[in-house]
Amino acid sequence: MVNIRKGAQLRATAATVVERVVGEGRSLDVALAEASVAETERPLLRMLCYGTIRHHWRLRWQLASLLDRSLKSRDAVIESLLAVGLFQLDHSRVPDHAAVSMTVEAARILRRPQYAGLINAVLRNFRRKSPGTPSNEEAELNHPQWLIDLLRKDWPDEWRSIVDANNERAAMFLRVNARHTTAADYAELLQLSDAAPGATSVPGIDQALRLEHPVDVDQLPGFRDGWVSVQDAAAQIAAPWLLAGGGVRILDACAAPGGKTGHLLELAADGVALTAIDRDEARLRDVADNLRRLRLDATLVCADASNPGGWWDGQAFDGILLDAPCSATGVIRRHPDIRLLRRESDIAPLARLQQDILTALWPLLAPGGRLLYVTCSVLQEENDSVVQAFVERHQDAVEIPVLPNYNIRDLMRRKTCGFQILTGSGGMDGFYFACLEKHPGKH
Ligand SMILES: C[S@@+](CC[C@H](N)C(=O)[O-])C[C@H]1O[C@@H](n2cnc3c(N)ncnc32)[C@H](O)[C@@H]1O
């Protein structure tokens, strides 16, 4: 039997979380972590909040079409509660009458009993009326207009497929620790243990497995002992690419939370020394936790990559991974709040920061060494444009237009400099990669 009171409490909490993202600009994961709720209720709270944020523009448009003027004196939490209410009617298995009752009751818990009648009417109307077709692009495509415009400009032929992919939920990918076993053997183990039957390999990305359905990491055999990590397949392209350049001193310049740091160490030959830096102390602790789980070791430094004077010991690195801070427009499927939190005006400062870090790190690279520039952005201004401008200004920088593995060629789009994976291509996140080599003799 449905417990209306308990369900109402959860919906009231969900409305508060959603409002903290929409109204206050908090990150969804932070707002969820701050919500006080029983651990057993967390998955449902997460599903309601992620879903409501993922469908934000469409839900707000539906809401506007259902509301008359009565909510003109806007109450933001009630709008968020209504959005949660509409989302659950379409996406949860709770019977309609219970979902409506819980949402109405949630208004009372939020100390807004005066909205009970309105909520009841809006949700019942939503079920009765067909939603129609949105007359504006934001609602139709469920994206802010500035992002639609930028994607259309950068990707005239592909923008629509990027937008559609952003509205989907991403698949779960694993990275099998090459020090323990192979992806094929781990897939068999998943099958035998019934943890995640039907895991499939990803052509050209050797340690990656794609799961049919997401699973809790604690169900994965050996997870606590570092046999396997959760990481999108596109992110797994970076480490082997950088290590193909050889060398023993490697820098992971923007390392937290340590996904690529772990992969680099899993693949590195004995004797390779890895320094991992990040300027965010709390996030750097996540790197330490990850490495502890993987039983691997690196020198961790909390530092600003754009100011090596403060932390560099003067010995050149043979390889540098620069997984630069970016708009994260390639991982919207996993972090749907990015569309709400990012502003168009963020992009130019991010591109300047990327250029600054790249420029500051270049002198740390040994002659003949490689720097792999990576972002999880699909925007030209943070990717190709940054690398092109850098190469033009640095006589000794040569972009290497060769992929590390022939089998990933179909996934990668060649840009003037570097390669782009578009969101959804091969089921993966959107990522950009450019490999630069230092050739002091180049003129
Ligand atoms: C895209 S994330 C890195 C993801 C990571 N490489 C992984 O695979 O898990 C970018 C990181 O850059 C860090 N960062 C941003 N600006 C920085 C700077 N100036 N110096 C060092 N780290 C910085 C952020 O704290 C963030 O952890």
The ligand as a MOL file (V3000), in Angstrom:
LIG
                    3D

  0  0  0     0  0            999 V3000
M  V30 BEGIN CTAB
M  V30 COUNTS 27 29 0 0 0
M  V30 BEGIN ATOM
M  V30 1 C 37.4720 17.7750 -15.7420 0
M  V30 2 S 37.8940 17.7580 -14.0670 0 CHG=1
M  V30 3 C 39.1510 16.5280 -14.0580 0
M  V30 4 C 38.6310 15.1210 -14.1080 0
M  V30 5 C 39.7170 14.0840 -13.8230 0
M  V30 6 N 40.8550 14.2330 -14.7010 0
M  V30 7 C 39.2070 12.6630 -13.9110 0
M  V30 8 O 39.4180 11.9980 -14.9270 0
M  V30 9 O 38.5970 12.2000 -12.9380 0 CHG=-1
M  V30 10 C 38.8330 19.2290 -13.9290 0
M  V30 11 C 39.5470 19.4090 -12.5950 0
M  V30 12 O 40.3830 20.5660 -12.7300 0
M  V30 13 C 40.5270 21.1450 -11.4680 0
M  V30 14 N 41.0780 22.5050 -11.6830 0
M  V30 15 C 40.4400 23.5950 -12.1580 0
M  V30 16 N 41.2970 24.6240 -12.2720 0
M  V30 17 C 42.5160 24.1720 -11.8680 0
M  V30 18 C 43.8050 24.7560 -11.7550 0
M  V30 19 N 44.0130 26.0370 -12.0940 0
M  V30 20 N 44.8060 24.0020 -11.2960 0
M  V30 21 C 44.6030 22.7020 -10.9500 0
M  V30 22 N 43.4050 22.0970 -11.0300 0
M  V30 23 C 42.3790 22.8150 -11.4810 0
M  V30 24 C 39.1440 21.0720 -10.8730 0
M  V30 25 O 39.1990 21.1420 -9.4660 0
M  V30 26 C 38.6660 19.7020 -11.3800 0
M  V30 27 O 38.8900 18.7140 -10.4010 0
M  V30 END ATOM
M  V30 BEGIN BOND
M  V30 1 1 1 2
M  V30 2 1 2 3
M  V30 3 1 2 10
M  V30 4 1 3 4
M  V30 5 1 4 5
M  V30 6 1 5 6
M  V30 7 1 5 7
M  V30 8 2 7 8
M  V30 9 1 7 9
M  V30 10 1 10 11
M  V30 11 1 11 12
M  V30 12 1 11 26
M  V30 13 1 12 13
M  V30 14 1 13 14
M  V30 15 1 13 24
M  V30 16 1 14 15
M  V30 17 1 14 23
M  V30 18 2 15 16
M  V30 19 1 16 17
M  V30 20 1 17 18
M  V30 21 2 17 23
M  V30 22 1 18 19
M  V30 23 2 18 20
M  V30 24 1 20 21
M  V30 25 2 21 22
M  V30 26 1 22 23
M  V30 27 1 24 25
M  V30 28 1 24 26
M  V30 29 1 26 27
M  V30 END BOND
M  V30 END CTAB
M  END
